[in-house]
Amino acid sequence: MISIIEFLNENLIWGPPALILFLGTGIYLSIKLGFFQLNLPRILRQTLLGKSKTPDGKTLSPLQTLTSTLAVTLGTGNIVALGTAIAFGGAGAVFWMVVSAFFGMATAYAETYTGMKFRRTKPDGTKFGGAFFYIGKVLGNGWAKFFALCCIFASLGMGNMTQMNALAVSLERGFGVPAWTSGLMGMTLVGLLVFGGAVMFGQVTEKVIPVLSVIYIIGCLAVIIVNLAEVPGVLLRIIQEAFNIKAVGGGFLGTALIRGMSWGFRRGIFSNEAGLGTAVIINCMSSEESASKQGLWASLAVFIDTVIICTLTALAILVTGVDKLGGDGATFASAAFGSAFGAHADMFLSACIALFAIATASGWSLFGSVCVEYLFGKRLIKPFAVVFTLCCFIGATARLELIWGLADIFNGLMAAPNLIALLIFGINSKLRL
């Protein structure tokens, strides 16, 4: 079963056609939007350095949408999955992750801008939106429902069980906590945030995520500084392996290049979710009325997540050379921190992974619940929350090779209608900053 899923991911779901769709959409939208990603000062002036509307208790502030988005994306995609990308795609995968993030900033802007145009206000004043609204408008309701269904399954798998599995593994390695104990802890903490709702989630992430992110960034920088002499060689290695076009078996681009691009884009998207259409749900809960400004907040989240934090994690792994020791990549970050800080490194990294995993799972519960409401109405939101919470324990105590593979499949299946709808919408409308 696992071999079949791996074949589908490598050759169909995340094969060359998917790479062309992701990259092509990002390039087209970047051109249409004038490569606004290059003007980072403007993005900062319109977001973190500008004035934003305050929430009214029923919506999230733009800053809370940023921290909530980062809470969802700053999970295992930045630590565990990044090591996997390097293990299977080589150092060149890091380059393609950054490329995917650069063009993903345009994709994230476009999907949020479009989602804001189609979002709705409920009778109680809360905002309700998601990619399914514009997918339904452009491709039809059948594709919109297909997207929402894939998002529900992805929330239980990638958004929940893989995160809890990473939490359990990290706490056992760093503190000797049994998996079942981690499962119960995960259920409790995630359950509190799940049943607390979007506003509570935004309030918590606004306080926790900036502090946690800065602490983790400082840790990465410390590892890099200790191995500063290795940085030039690592940067050269990333570029060389990214463009390794030596043909294998007569292939035009070469197996190494395609494999590096595939893993780079796959894990880049796993990390920042640009193109999946999921972050649209949180951004549509914003108190901001300007679709353009909220789109810039979405693009900033991609920049922080992948260009800054993922790149620093990758450099910490590569400058220490732990990737050359072999393995599946799951422990690369731990080994990298351990080489610089010794025995206490596992405790530091384990705590970071655990907190990131809880935040990510809680955010994905919002994605799943909104899609449940779109498909089935409010009556199934609480039952879904119960199932989601129980899956935390399953994820912490089970082996999840199959779940990781299925997560990649659902990501790809969600992305296809979302990207096609964005392309059609971009071509037929005045998408602008």
N, C-alpha and C positions, 0 to 999 in steps of 0.2 A: 504493500500500500504506500509506504513512504517513498519507495523508488518511483512509483507512478507519479506521485505528487511532485517529486523533484524533477522528473522529466517534463511535466506540464509547466512548472515554473521556469525551467531553463530554456525550453524550446517554444512555448506558446505564450503563457501569461506574461513572462518577463523576457521574452526573446527579442530579436531585432525589431519586429513591428511595434512592440510596446515602447521600446527605447525611442524609436522614431516618433511615436505619438507624443510621448512626454516632452522630448527635446524639441520637436517641431512646434508643439503648442506653445512652449515657453519662448522659443525664438520669435514666433509670429506675434505673440502678445507683447514681447519686449520691443519689437520694432514698432508696433502700433502705438505703444505707450512711450516711445522715444527713449528707450533704455533708461528710464527714471532711476533704476537701481544704482547707476553710477553716481547719482547726486545724493549721496547719503546725508549731507548736511540738510538738504531740503526735507528729506524724510523725517529727520530728527526734529526739525523746526515744526513740522506739521503734527508731530506725535508727542514724544517725551518732553520737548521744549516748548510746546504750544499749550494753549488753553483748551481744556476739554470739559464737556458737560458732565455735571455730577449725576450719579444715579438717583432714582427716586424710590428705591426699595423694591421696585419691580423689574428694573433693568440693571445692567452692569455698566460701570464707567468704562471708557475706552482703555484706561490703564488696567482695569480688572479683566477686560477681554484679552489683553496682552499677557498678563500673568496667568490667566486661566489657560490660554493657548499653550504657553510655555510649560505649564504644569502638566498638560497632556503630552507634549512632545519631548520634554526633558526626562525621559524615562530610560528604559533599557536600550532604546535606539541610539542613545549617545554614548553608551558604555559597553554593554554586552554585544549588541548587534554591530557596533562599529568594529569591534575586534573580529567578529565573524566575517565582515566585509573584507578586512585586511587578510585574514587567514585564507579565504577562498578566492578573493579577487586581486590580491597583491597590494602593494603600497599605492599603485596607480589608482585603485578604487577610491582613495581619498581625494584625488584630483577630480574624479567624476562626481563625487559627492558634492564638492564645492560648485562645480559647473551646474549640477542639478539644482542647487540652492539658489545660484544666481538667476537662472531662468525661472526657478520656482517662485522667486519673489514676484515676478510678473504674473505668474499663474495664480498665486495666492491673492494678489491684488484683484485680479479679474474675477475670480470666483466670489470673493467677498463683496466687491462692487456690484456684481450681478445679483448675488443673494440679497443684498440690501435693497435693491430695486424691487424685488419680488416678495420681501418679507411682509408679514401681516401682524396687526395688533389685535390681541384678543380682547374680549369684553372687559376683562379685569385689568387691562393696561399692560400686560406682559407682551413681549415681542416673540414672534414665532417665525422662524425661517430656516432654510437649509437648501442644499443643492437640489433636492428633489423638486422644488418649485420651478426652478428654471429648466431643469432637465425635462420635466413634464411639459413645460411651455414649448420647448424646442423639439424634443424627440417623442413626446407623447407620455401619457400617464403610465403605460406599461413599463417603460424604461425607468421612470421615476420610482415606481414601486420596487423594481428590481434593485435599484441603487439602495433604497432604504432597507430592503431585506438583507442585502450584503453587509450594510453598515451594522445591522443588529448582530449578525453572526461575527463580524469583525470585532465588535465591542466585547463580546464574550470571550473571543479567542485572543487576538493580538492586544486588545485593550484591557483585558482582565487576566486571563490565565497565564499568559507569557510574562506579564508584569509580576504577578504573585509568585511565579516560579523563580524569577530572578531575585525577588525579595527573600524567598526561603533559602535559596542557595547562598546568597550573600551573607545572610544572618548566621547561617550554620558555619560558614567559613570564617567569618569575622568574630563571632561571639559564641559559637557552639550551640546556638538555639536550634532545637529539633524542628523539622519541617511542619509538624502538626501544630506546634506552638505558633510558628510564623503564620500558618494558615488562619488560626483563630484570631491572631492580632490583626492580620490583614482584613478579615471579615468585619471585625469590630470597627476599625478606623475607616475603612471604605464605606461600610454601612452608615456610619454617622454622616459622612459627606453626601452619600447617595440620597438618603432620606432628608437631608437638610436642604436640598434644592440648589438651583443655579446661583442664587444671590449669596447664599452662605458660602458656596464653593468659591465664588469670586472674592468675597471678603477674606477668606482664609489664604487664598493664593496671593493676594495683594501684599500680605504681610510676610508669608513664608518663602515664596519662590525667589524674590530678589536676594534675600539673605543666603538661601541655600545655593543659588547660582553663583554668587560671588565667592562663597567658601570653596565650592568645587573648582571654579576658575583659578583661584589662588593655589589650590593643590596641584592643578595641571601645570601652572606656570613654575611652581617650585621644582617639579620633576624636570621640566625643560631646562631651567636655569642650571640645575645640577649637571645636566648633560649638554650644556650649551655648545660645546665644541662639535657635537654631532649634528647640529641643526643644518648647516649647509649641505652636508652629504645626504641627509634625509630628504631635504627639499629636492635635490637633484635626482635622487632615487624615485621620488614620487612622480616627477615629470617623465623620467625615462620609462618607468613601468606603465605610466598612463598611455604612452604612445608606442608601446611595444607592438609593432605591426608585422613582426616576423611571421610569415604565413605558416600555418600548421595544416598539413594535409591538403595543401592547395587552396586554403581559404583566402579570400581577397583581403579582409581586414586582419585576419589572424585570430586564432582562438584566444590568445592572451588578452588582446585588446577588447574583444567582445565580452569576455568574462569579467574583465575589470570594469567596463562600462556597466554591465548588467548588475554586478554586486554594488557598485558605487551608486547607481540610480536607485536600485531597490532599497538599500539601506538608508540612502539619503531621504527618500520618500518616507520610509518607515520612521525616520527621525523627525522630519519637519511636516510631513503629510501634505505638502503642496501638491495639488492636483487630485487628491483623493476626494475633496469636497466636504470633508468632515469638519474642518475648522470653521466653515461657513456658519455652522449651527451656533457656535459660541459668539462669533462676531455679529450675528444677527440679533443677539440679545443686548446689544450695546445701546446706551442712551444717546449715542451720536446719531444725528439725522443725516449727515453728509456721507453718501456712499463712498466718495473719493477719499475722505479722511480716514474712514474706517478701513478702507482697502490698504492704506499706507500702514496702519497698525498691524494688519495681517502680514504684510510683506516684511515689516520689521521683526516680527516673531520668527520668520524663516531665517533671516540674517543672523539673529542672536543664536538661534538653536543650532544651525549647521555651520555657517561660516565662522562663527566664533567658538562655540563650545565643542562641536564635533571636531573641528580642526585642531583645537588644543588637545583634546583627548587623543586624536590620532598621532600628533607630534609626540605626546608623552609616551605612547606605546612604541613608536618607531625609533626615537632617540635612545631608548634604553635597549633596543634590540631584542626584546622579549618575543617578538613575532617570529624570529628566526629559530626559536626553540621548538617550534611545531605546536600542534594542538588545533582545536576547533575555533579558537579565538575568544571563547567565553571568559577565559581567565587572563587575557592579555592585559587589561587595564589594572587588574589586581597585582599582577607580576610587575608591571611598570612602576606603580606606586611603591610596591614593596622594595624594589631595587634602590629607591631613593630614601625611603623613610623607615625601612625595616619592618619589624613585626607589627607595629601599630598601624601600618598602612592598610592592612585588611580591615581593621576596625573602622577607619575613616571612610574607606570606599564602600564598605558594607552599609554603613549608616546612610551615605549619600544615595546608594542604589535603592535602599529600602524606602526612603522618603520620596524619591522620585517615582518609584513604582506605585506607591499609594496614591500620589497625586495624579499620575497618569491613568490609573484604573478608575479613579473617581471621576475624572473628566470624561473618559470614554463612556461612563454610565449615562452622562448627559446626552452624548451622541445617540446611544442606543435608545434611551427613553423618548427622545424627540422623534426618532424614526418610528418607534412603536406607536406613539400618538398619531403620527401622520398616517400610518397604515391602518391602525385598529381603534383609534380614539383613546380617550383618557382612561377607560375602564381597565386597560391592561398595563398601565404604567407601574402601579404598585406590585403586581405579580412579577413583572419584569425586574423590578428592583430587588425583589426577594431572590429570584433566580440568579441575578448578577452577583449578589452578595454571597450566595452559596458557592458560586463558581470560584470565588477567591480561595476557598479552602481546597477545592479540587486542584486548582492551578498550583498551589503551594506544595501539594503532596504527591502529585503525579508526574510521570515522565512526559515531556511535551514535544518530542521531535515532530510528531504528527501535527500538533497544534501550530508550531512555527511554520510548517509548510502550508497548512491551510490558511494561516494568516496572510501569507504572501499571495495566495490565490484570491482571497476576498479583497485584498488591497487592489490587485490588478483589475478585478471585476468591477469594483466601485469606480476606479479611475477612468475606465474606458468611456462609459456614457457621460461622465462629468467633463472630461477633456473634449470630447466631440461636441457636446452642447456649448462649451465655452468657445470653441472655434467657430461654430455656426453663429453664436450670439455676437462674437467679436467681429465677424465679417459683415453681418447684417445690421449692426447697430453702431452707435457713436460711443464706444467705450473710451473713456477719457480720464485724465487725472483731475 
